Amino acid sequence: MPANNSPTRLDFVLTPAHHSRAFGADARFVPDGQPKPVVVFVHGFKGFKDWGHFNVLADYVAQHGYVFVKLDLSHNGVVLGGTGDLEDLDAFGRNNFSLELDDIGCLLDALHQPGATPVPASEMDLSRLYLVGHSRGGGLVMLKAAEDPRVRAVAAWAPITNVNPGWPDDMMQHWQQTGVWHVENARTKQQLPLYYQIVEDFHANRLRLDIPHNVRRKLRQPLLVIHGEQDETLPVHKVHSLKELKPDTELHILPAAGHMFGGAHPWPEPHLPEPAQTLADTTLAFFDRIA
């Protein structure tokens, strides 16, 4: 049920045990002393927790009786105390999927450890802990839930369906020889480095990072997948494979929606873009049925 009160925002910093690069997170909730289900949101590739309409989304979910927590994955290029945008490109290049999964695990551990976050334990019902991820984050939350039974359900928004997108042989040869491959950030025109270590990490942790295998064999929690019919980044036909791998997946295709579900950065409006509003309401209805 929506609350009339504005949510409280609590910002905090975590330093994981698996590396020394601290990362920021924030939590939104309406403080009423009642335990509320917890949603942890994971951004995508070239994304960050305060991108576009994500803060509007956080407030909206919090007003519907949830604690909404989002994090900057530690190597996404955001600097604590910096501009809030991608500026540490070396860190971006040193990122990989194993680091990201462990970052999510660090946050989940902190939520379960009294005093490790500023969110009062009385406000959280961690028996109803849900993961939501967008794009690459959608793939990450499916993988994380497959290895962490504390997660009650998962929502993947326009998710990747494979960590290895099918890199061409000539690209791989050049990448290995030079040690770096650059991708352009279309929004900022930055040339973002990807060091070859991400490939090495994939091969070293192939089973852990195999989305089809983990969805088919290990993901026991309810799964919601929402994809835009006009997704310009990840073609919609790919997402149907998740339904084949896990037949009880709840799959929604949003007509005319693109990869960002109407959002852009920056987002000056106080309300969600229409496709993102549908996305949020569909996700909340899914979690409410589980609760």
Secondary structure, DSSP 8 states (H G I E B T S, - for coil): ---SS--EEEEEEE--SS-S--EEEEEEE--SSS-EEEEEEE--TT--TTSTTHHHHHHHHHHTT-EEEEE--TTSS--TTS-SSS--HHHHHT--HHHHHHHHHHHHHHHHSTTSSSS-GGGEEEEEEEEEEETHHHHHHHHHHHH-TT--EEEEES--S-SS----HHHHHHHHHHSEEEEE-TTT--EEEEETHHHHHHHHTTTTT-HHHHHHHT--S-EEEEEETT-SSS-GGGGHHHHHHSTT-EEEEETT--TTTT--SS---SS--HHHHHHHHHHHHHHHHH-
